[in-house]
Amino acid sequence: MTQDYATLNYHYLQEKESGMGLAEWFGGFCSNLIVKDDGTISTRCRNITKRLNTDYWSTTSDTSHSLYVGSYGRNTATQGFSDLDMIFQLPYSEYVKYNNYVGNGQSALLQSVKKSIEKTYSSTSIRGDGQVILVPFVDGITFEVVPAFINKDDSFTYPDANDGGRWRVTNPKPEISAMKLRNDVTNRNLVQLCRMARAWKRKWDVPIGGLLIDTLAYQFIENWAYRDKSYLYYDYMSRDFFKWMADQDSDKVYWKAPGSGQYVFGKGLFQYKAKRCYNISLEAIEHETATPKREWSAKQRWREIYGTTFPD
């Protein structure tokens, strides 16, 4: 990784002198990315969970058998996200029942869970979508409910109704645990980097999925020289992450997810746009370290990378 100790010392002195500037910019940026929720997400999850527990487990618990997964479960979702993934664990007897169907038992299972949820959200346009039940809400957030069966190794078997039906396996728990552990030992910088990369994805329309963003950030930050530092180093974190992303093998087809080791497939080439933003970050840092500092110009470069959620 690039190490410019004169610049590091400059950053340090500026922070000591003013407590403002770069750290404040990135602190504000990260604050803008936090999911703003007044409890609505939790209420919806509890309502769905209670309904399914009532119908499948003969209990009215609004917390048992459900798990946030995806970016929300890994704590890397950002304000404005649209899809919330949750797994609901069904009794094994349901697997036996639908596995013995003549025809597409997976589709029948999804329809059964759909009908259950409709008892609570009768006015919502709920529909099955191959592997999940989609529960859309008027604020733009769609809950993607995955009915699943827990396996002995704590992974989950879930239905895929496409192409005649089959069972698939997913293993989100070790992914969530691995992300949390590395976030804890990196001064919570891993989660912030994942969220910042999502802002970059939106601004630049980068062909990359959320789990691949988290996987690459997880791998990058393990050996990054300043992984336990403060917001004051987020210009360097941006610069070095974009450089690292740009250097990824363009012929590589998949990466291995943190914790689970599951294959995470690419959706397209992200390297070129990462290289573009690496070069823009160099310009931003040059403006920051000029004498006198060109703060407005630096901010404009960061906004060019991350969009309008970066403070102006």
N, C-alpha and C positions, 0 to 999 in steps of 0.2 A: 504494500500500500504506500501511497505517496505520503511523505512526512516532511513538512516544512516547519521546522521548529521556530524560526523567526516569526512566522505567521501565528503559530500557536501561542507564542509569548505575547504577541500583539493582542490576540483575542483575550488572553488572560488578563492583561493589564487594562484593557478596555472594560472588561466586566468588573474588575476591582474598582475602577475609577467611577463608573456610572451605573452599573447594575442594569443597564438598558441595552439597546441595540440588538445585535444578532440573536442573543438568547431570547429576548422579548419577542422578536419576529417569529421565530420558530415555535416558541411557547404558545403564542397566539394562534399560529397556524394549526398546531396539534389540538388546541382547545376547540377550534372550529370544526375539526374532524370528528369529535366525539359524538356518538349517537345521542341525540337529545330525546329522552323518553320520559314521560311523566307517569310511567307505570302501565301504559297501555299495552305494551308488548307482553309484559308479565301477566296481565289480566287475561289477555287473549289465550296465552299458552295454558294458563290455569283452567280456563273455561273448556278448552279442547281436551285437556288432560282429564278433567273431572268427567266429561261426557264419555270419553272412551273407557275410563276406569269403571264407570257405572255399567256400561254395556258389556265389557269384556272381563272385568275382574271382580264384579259385585262389590265394589268399594266406591265411595264418593271422594276419595283423595284427589286433590288437585295438583299434586306434585309427583306422586309415585309413577314409575314406569316411563317417564318422559325425560328427554335430554335435548338441550340445545346443541346443534352441531353446525357445520359450515363456518363461515367467517364470524357469525355472531357467537357461536360456541367457543371459537378460538380467541374471541375478544378483539378481532382485527377488522370488524365491520366499521363503516364510517357513516356519518350523517348523510341521509339521502339514499341509503341502501334500499333495495326493493324486495329482496327475497330472504326470508328467514327460514332456515332449515331446522326441523325438529324430528327426532325419532320417538316413536311410541312403541314400547315393547308389548307385544301380545303374548298370551299364553301359548305354550308349545302345542296344546291340543288344536289350536287354530291352524298351525302349520300342518299337522297331520290331516286335518279336515280338507284343507285346500290343496295339499299336495296329492291327495287321492282323487281329485276331480278328474273326470274325463273331459279333456279340453283345457282351456286356459284358467286354471285355478288361481293364478296370480291376478288376473283381471277381476275374477269374482271376489277375491279378498279385498282388493282396492275399492270395489263397489260397496262392499259391506261396511268398510270403514267410512267411506264417503257418506253413506246413509246415516251412520251414527252421528257424525259431526253435524249433519244437516238438522238434527234435532235441536241443536243449540244455535246454529247460525242458519236459520231457515230462509232468510232473505238474501243470503250471500250466494253468488254464482259459483258454487263449489264444483270442481270437476276432477276426474282422474287424469293423470298425464303419464301413463306408462309405468312409472316407478313411484310416483308420489300422488298425494291428494292436494290440490291447490285450493287454498282458502284465501281469496283476495279481499282486501279491506279498502274502504274509500280513501284512506290516506296514502294509498299507493304501495303499501307493504302487503306482500302475499306470503302467507305461511305455507311452506311446503312440508306436509306431514308424511313421514316415511313410516309405515307400519312394518315392524321388524321383530325378529325372534333372536334372543340372545344365545350365543354359542358358549361352549365350555371355556374358550380362550378369551371371552369378553368381547369378541367381535359380534357383528349382527348379520343375520341372513334376512334379506328383504326381497319383495317381489318385483319382477320386471315383466310387465304384461306384453311387451313388444314381441313381434315375430313368433306368436304362438305361446309365449310365456316361458319363464325360467326363473331360477333363484340366483341371486347374487350376494356377495359378501362385502361388507364395509367395516372399517375398524377405526372409528373416530376417537375413541377414548385415549389411546396412547398419543395421538396427534395433539389433542387438547393438552394433555399432561406435559408433553415435550415442549410445546410452545410456552406454556406457563413457566416451566422450570428455566428455560433459557431466557425468557423475559425477566425473571427474577434476578438472574445472575448478570444481566446486562443493564442494570439500573432502569429497567422498564423501557429500554430503547428499542427492543425488537418489535413490540406491538406498535410503537410510534412509527417505526420505519415501514411496517406493513401498511399502516393507514396512509402514510405519505405516498407510498407507491400506488395505492388505489387512486389517490387524487391525480397522480401523474397519468395513470391508465385512462382516467376519464378525460383529462385535458388533451391527451395525445391520441386517444382512441387506440390504445395498444392492444394487440390480440393476445391477451394473457388472462388466465383464470385466477380466481382468488386464492385457491389452494397452491397454485404454482408461485404466485407472488409470495405467499407465506413461506413456502419451501425454500425459495431462493434467498429471501431475507434471513431465514433461519441459518442457512449454510454460510452466507456472507458474514454475518455478525459474529460467528463463532471465533474467527481469527482476526477480526478488525481491531486495529491497535487501540482505538478509543471507545470500545464497546461499553465501558462503564462510566463514560463522561456525561456531561450535562447538555442542555439545549445549545450551549455555546459551540458545540462541535457538530451540530446538525448540518452545517454547510459542508463540512468534510464528509459526514456520513452520506449525504446526498451525492456528492462528487464521487466518492469511492465506490458506492453501490452502483451508480450508473456505469462506471468504468468496469466493474466486475460483471455486471449484466451484459455489457457490450462485448465482453471477452468470452461469453459462453459459446460453446461450439454450436454453430448454426445447423449442423447436421444431427444434433442430439434430438431424440424423439421423446424421451421421458426422463423425469427425475424421480427420486424416491422421497415420499412424504416423511416429515419428522415423526419419530415414534413408531409409526406403523410400518414404514418401508413400502407402503403401497405405491404403485406406479402413478405418477402425475404426468399426464400427456400434455404437450404443448398444443396451442391452438393456432400458432403462426409464429413468424419471426418478430421478436421484440428487440433484437440486438441493435438494429439501425437507429431506432428511436431512442434507445438508451444511450447510444454514442452521441446523438445530437444533443441530448440533455446533459451529458457529461461535458461537452464543449461549452454549453450555455452556463453550466455551473462554474466552470473556470472563469468565465467572464464576470459572473456575480462575485466570486471571491476576489478577483482583481479589483473590482469597484470597492469592495469592503475594506481592502487593505491599502488603498491609495491614500496619499497624504495631500490634501485632506480627504476624508472618506467621502465617497459618492453614494450615499445611502439610498437615495431615490432610484438611481440606476441599478444598484444591487437588487433592490426589491422588485424592480420590473423584470429582471432576469429570472428571479425565483418565481414570480407570477407567470412568466412565460412557460416555466416548467410545470408548475403545480396548479395554475388556475387562480380564480378569484377568491378561493378560500385562504390563500396566502395574504396576510395583511398588506394594504397598500401604504 
